[in-house]
Amino acid sequence: MQTRALFGFLGWVTVICFGIAISNYFVKVINKKYISKLGKEKKQLVDLYRKFMKIIIRYHKLAGAVAIFTVLSHFIIAFSSGRISITGIIAASFMLIIFFLGVYGAFINKDRKAMWIKVHRTMAFVLLLAIVIHII
């Protein structure tokens, strides 16, 4: 695979993995606001949604880890080929901070109501904006 093609491929894998990781938040919010309020007559829909939600939740950490690996690989190729962009550096920096906050929350401070989770989630939305700017 050519360097340019690999560079683009790694960028898109990063975006897809980040999309899977950030969808963790959305599936939980949708479940809390809408799915959990459906009546018994919608049990089949509720069960199907919750199966989908469990898959997203189960793969949240893996998707984040793959996103970090691919964004670092994307950065190395960009650096070695002289294609560094400030928007890419900013987006990758946000992603690294989010990753380290996630590791901190998973292994050190497991309190899901602590400040780290609010920062982790907020920065994910900032990263979403940074990725869009970087791609444009």
C-alpha positions in Angstrom: 0.0 0.0 0.0 1.3 3.4 -0.9 2.1 5.8 1.9 -0.6 8.2 0.8 -3.2 5.5 0.8 -2.1 4.1 4.2 -2.1 7.7 5.6 -5.8 8.1 4.4 -6.8 4.7 5.5 -5.4 5.2 9.1 -7.2 8.5 9.3 -10.5 7.0 8.4 -10.0 4.1 10.7 -9.4 6.6 13.5 -12.6 8.5 12.6 -14.7 5.3 12.6 -13.2 4.0 15.9 -13.8 7.4 17.5 -17.4 7.3 16.1 -17.9 3.9 17.8 -16.4 5.2 21.0 -18.4 8.4 21.2 -21.6 6.6 20.3 -21.4 5.0 23.8 -22.6 8.3 25.2 -25.5 8.6 22.7 -26.8 5.1 23.1 -27.0 5.6 26.9 -28.7 9.0 26.6 -31.3 7.6 24.1 -31.9 4.6 26.4 -32.4 6.8 29.5 -34.6 9.4 27.8 -36.7 7.3 25.4 -36.2 3.5 25.4 -36.6 3.0 29.2 -39.9 4.9 29.0 -41.5 2.6 26.4 -44.2 0.4 27.6 -44.4 -3.4 27.7 -46.0 -3.5 24.3 -42.6 -2.3 22.8 -40.6 -5.0 24.7 -39.2 -6.4 21.4 -37.9 -3.0 20.4 -36.5 -2.3 23.8 -34.7 -5.7 23.9 -33.3 -5.2 20.4 -32.0 -1.7 21.3 -30.5 -2.9 24.6 -28.6 -5.6 22.7 -27.2 -3.0 20.3 -26.4 -0.8 23.3 -24.5 -3.6 25.1 -22.4 -4.1 22.0 -21.5 -0.4 21.8 -20.7 -0.3 25.5 -18.6 -3.5 25.4 -16.4 -2.2 22.5 -16.1 1.4 23.8 -12.7 0.9 25.3 -11.4 -1.2 22.4 -12.6 1.4 19.9 -10.8 4.1 21.8 -7.6 2.1 22.1 -7.6 1.3 18.3 -8.3 5.0 17.6 -5.2 6.0 19.6 -3.1 3.4 17.9 -4.3 4.5 14.4 -4.0 8.2 15.1 -0.5 7.8 16.3 0.4 5.8 13.2 -1.4 8.4 11.1 0.7 11.1 12.8 4.0 9.2 12.3 3.3 8.9 8.6 2.3 12.6 8.4 5.5 13.6 10.2 7.8 11.4 8.1 6.3 12.6 4.8 6.2 16.3 5.8 2.4 16.5 5.9 1.9 17.7 9.5 -1.0 20.0 10.0 -1.8 22.1 13.0 -5.4 20.9 13.0 -4.2 17.3 13.0 -1.9 18.0 15.9 -4.7 19.6 17.9 -7.2 16.8 17.2 -4.6 14.1 18.1 -3.7 16.0 21.3 -7.4 16.0 22.3 -7.6 12.4 21.5 -4.6 11.6 23.7 -6.0 13.5 26.6 -9.3 11.8 26.3 -7.6 8.4 26.1 -5.5 9.1 29.3 -8.6 10.3 31.1 -10.3 7.1 30.1 -7.4 5.0 31.4 -7.4 7.1 34.6 -11.1 6.4 35.1 -10.8 2.7 34.2 -7.9 1.9 36.4 -7.3 4.6 39.0 -10.5 6.6 39.9 -13.5 4.4 39.0 -16.0 6.9 40.4 -18.3 7.6 37.5 -19.6 10.8 39.1 -16.2 12.3 39.5 -14.9 15.3 37.5 -12.8 13.2 35.1 -15.8 11.7 33.4 -17.3 15.2 32.7 -14.0 16.3 31.2 -13.7 13.0 29.3 -17.1 13.5 27.7 -16.8 17.2 27.1 -13.4 16.8 25.4 -14.9 14.0 23.2 -17.3 16.6 21.8 -14.5 19.1 21.4 -12.6 16.4 19.6 -15.5 15.8 17.3 -15.4 19.4 16.2 -11.6 19.3 15.9 -11.8 16.2 13.6 -14.4 17.9 11.4 -12.2 21.0 11.1 -9.1 18.8 10.4 -10.9 16.9 7.6 -12.3 20.0 6.0 
